[in-house]
Amino acid sequence: MHWYALSQTTGMATLCASEQDARREAPAYDRLYPRAAPHIATQLVPADLVRAALPVNAADPEDPELYRLAELLGMTPNA
């Protein structure tokens, strides 16, 4: 998987050469693009892989964080 410097404000992702590069670039981007800060070093994962790894009860509203992830992946009745 590739590493990215990701703006948590705009969602803009910049491909980096390595994890070390992404971790170095994220704070640099905070300084260069303060209106898009904060930036984080992250890997993007195909949604199908996440969907396949989720438990069957992922759409259980008793676990709000898991339910929100299931909702984002289109696995809830409201999706």
N, C-alpha and C positions, 0 to 999 in steps of 0.2 A: 504494500500500500504506500502511496505517496504521502508526504507531509506538506502541510499548508500553514501559512500565517492567515488567520481568519479574523475579520472584523466582526465582533459580536453586535455591533450597531447596524451595519449595513448588509452583512452577510457576504461581503466581497472576500474571496479567497485568492491568495497568491501561492502558486506552486513553488515549493522550496526544494533544494537539492537533497536535504537530509533532515532528520529530527533536530540535529544541532543547528542547522541553518534556520529552521523554522523558529526554534527557541530564541535564537539571536535576533531574527528579524521582527518578531512580534513586538517587543518593547521599542525597537527602532521605528516601527510603523506607528506606534502610539505617539512618538515625538513628531514624525513627519506628517501624520494625518490625525491630529487630535480630535477632529469632529467625528471620526470613524472609530475612535478608541472605545473600549479596550480591544486589543488584538490578542489572540491566543495561538499557540502552536497546536495543531491538531491533525488527525487523519480523518478522511472522509470514508465512510463505509457504505456500500450499496444497500439501499433500503431492503431489498429482497433477502440479503443475508441476515439483517437484523430481524425482519419479520419471521424468518424461518427459525431463528433462535429463541424467539419469545415463547413463554409458556402459553398453553391453551387458554388459561384464565387471564390473559393479559388485559382483557377489556373489563376486568372487575373494578367497579368504581370505588371499592374499599381501599385500593392502593392508588392514590391520585397521581403519583409520578409515573407509574407503570401504565395507568389508564391514559395519561396524556401522550405517552409514547405510542401506545396502541392507536390512539386517535389520529396522531400525525401520520401513521402508517396505513390508515384506512381500515383498521381492524375493529372499529366500534360500530354499533348500530346507527350512530349519527353521522358517520363518515361518508 
